[in-house]
Amino acid sequence: MSSQRVESGHHRSVVELLINAQPRLFAYTFTLFPNLDTARDILQDANCKLLEKSDDYDRERDFVSWACGIIRNCVMAYYRDHAREKLVFGNELINLAADVSQTYVAEDRRHSALSACYQKLSDQQRMLIDMRYGPDGSVAKMAKELSRSTASISTSLHRIRRTLESCIRTTLQLS
């Protein structure tokens, strides 16, 4: 009985992850098959397969990456099943497009995490980051404008970057 509850809880968490990931999964699917209606159909089929395979999902893995692997298989199956139609891509091109698209999905997640973590910084910390990474941002220029030593500015920037890195890592593990 308790194993059913664990499995049920696991399935429920997969359903929740699947619902939250739909925009990214559709973007990935549409990249592999740039026809709106067909991409929707393929994603719908993939959603069913993802739910069927929910017990196979390892919570230690990134859900979107796992789901994209299943979507890739669904796209390849679609192309295989429709091989007689015009303009069907080969497996090599599909795999290349899938790899590139999955990289963009991962980068989008990191960018979103960075944006969220940047917003959590104090006004002073954001100002230092903006000055350093804005146009003509140099530590020497910042030190002069803020009447601080370059060592002080460098130390502050180092601490802010470590804070951002930790926040991003935590954010990515939670999503």
ZAVOGU-844103 format. One line per 10 residues: number of its first residue (from 1); their letters; for each residue x, y negated, z of C-alpha. Coordinates in steps of 0.02 Angstrom, whole numbers. Example, Ala and Ser with C-alpha at 12.3 -4.5 7.8 and 13.67 -1.06 7.14 Angstrom:
2
1) as) 615,225,390 | 684,53,357
//
This chain:
175
1) mssqrvesgh) 0,0,0 | 137,-124,44 | 232,-85,-117 | 74,-131,-213 | 72,-299,-124 | 255,-328,-168 | 223,-280,-349 | 68,-388,-352 | 165,-535,-279 | 303,-508,-406
11) hrsvvellin) 176,-503,-549 | 93,-660,-482 | 259,-753,-477 | 297,-698,-656 | 127,-762,-711 | 164,-928,-626 | 336,-940,-708 | 258,-896,-876 | 125,-1031,-862 | 253,-1163,-811
21) aqprlfaytf) 371,-1115,-952 | 242,-1120,-1094 | 299,-1287,-1170 | 481,-1229,-1177 | 433,-1056,-1240 | 324,-1131,-1377 | 466,-1248,-1428 | 583,-1099,-1438 | 457,-996,-1539 | 422,-1140,-1657
31) tlfpnldtar) 609,-1160,-1686 | 618,-979,-1742 | 458,-985,-1844 | 415,-1163,-1898 | 233,-1133,-1940 | 119,-1200,-1804 | -19,-1069,-1815 | 99,-922,-1835 | 212,-984,-1695 | 59,-992,-1581
41) dilqdanckl) 9,-815,-1630 | 185,-750,-1600 | 194,-837,-1431 | 25,-764,-1383 | 88,-590,-1427 | 249,-624,-1331 | 149,-683,-1179 | 57,-517,-1178 | 222,-422,-1189 | 298,-530,-1051
51) leksddydre) 152,-488,-937 | 164,-304,-982 | 350,-307,-940 | 333,-415,-784 | 398,-272,-676 | 560,-274,-779 | 595,-456,-736 | 739,-477,-614 | 713,-631,-506 | 902,-660,-506
61) rdfvswacgi) 895,-697,-693 | 836,-858,-773 | 654,-829,-821 | 657,-934,-981 | 811,-842,-1046 | 729,-674,-1011 | 568,-731,-1095 | 662,-800,-1246 | 740,-628,-1272 | 567,-551,-1283
71) irncvmayyr) 506,-691,-1396 | 654,-661,-1511 | 603,-479,-1525 | 424,-529,-1565 | 483,-649,-1702 | 594,-514,-1777 | 447,-392,-1773 | 339,-521,-1860 | 470,-546,-1996 | 490,-357,-2013
81) dhareklvfg) 303,-332,-2028 | 288,-471,-2157 | 446,-431,-2256 | 355,-423,-2422 | 300,-606,-2409 | 402,-747,-2485 | 531,-842,-2384 | 563,-712,-2251 | 726,-736,-2158 | 848,-596,-2122
91) nelinlaadv) 889,-535,-1947 | 1058,-621,-1950 | 980,-792,-1981 | 844,-760,-1852 | 974,-713,-1722 | 1078,-867,-1762 | 926,-981,-1748 | 875,-895,-1586 | 1048,-918,-1510 | 1052,-1102,-1557
101) sqtyvaedrr) 875,-1131,-1496 | 907,-1041,-1331 | 1058,-1154,-1304 | 945,-1305,-1325 | 819,-1233,-1201 | 959,-1210,-1073 | 1027,-1385,-1107 | 852,-1457,-1087 | 838,-1374,-917 | 1007,-1444,-863
111) hsalsacyqk) 961,-1617,-928 | 796,-1613,-834 | 886,-1559,-676 | 1014,-1698,-697 | 876,-1827,-720 | 785,-1767,-564 | 945,-1764,-461 | 998,-1936,-524 | 831,-2005,-462 | 868,-1933,-288
121) lsdqqrmlid) 1028,-2037,-274 | 1026,-2198,-175 | 1015,-2364,-269 | 1199,-2395,-230 | 1251,-2224,-297 | 1148,-2247,-457 | 1226,-2418,-482 | 1402,-2345,-470 | 1358,-2206,-593 | 1278,-2331,-713
131) mrygpdgsva) 1429,-2445,-705 | 1553,-2303,-731 | 1462,-2215,-873 | 1388,-2369,-955 | 1470,-2469,-1093 | 1647,-2520,-1051 | 1637,-2429,-884 | 1807,-2408,-805 | 1859,-2382,-626 | 1977,-2530,-635
141) kmakelsrst) 1839,-2645,-699 | 1719,-2581,-565 | 1849,-2609,-428 | 1873,-2788,-484 | 1685,-2825,-498 | 1645,-2746,-330 | 1801,-2810,-239 | 1852,-2633,-192 | 2008,-2532,-223 | 2015,-2411,-371
151) asistslhri) 2047,-2270,-246 | 1887,-2315,-153 | 1786,-2318,-314 | 1861,-2153,-373 | 1822,-2070,-206 | 1642,-2132,-210 | 1618,-2071,-388 | 1694,-1902,-344 | 1572,-1881,-198 | 1424,-1933,-306
161) rrtlescirt) 1472,-1808,-441 | 1486,-1669,-310 | 1314,-1718,-243 | 1241,-1712,-418 | 1324,-1546,-457 | 1256,-1467,-298 | 1082,-1536,-329 | 1082,-1476,-510 | 1138,-1302,-459 | 1000,-1292,-328
171) tlqls) 869,-1360,-447 | 914,-1235,-584 | 908,-1089,-461 | 734,-1140,-403 | 661,-1154,-579
//
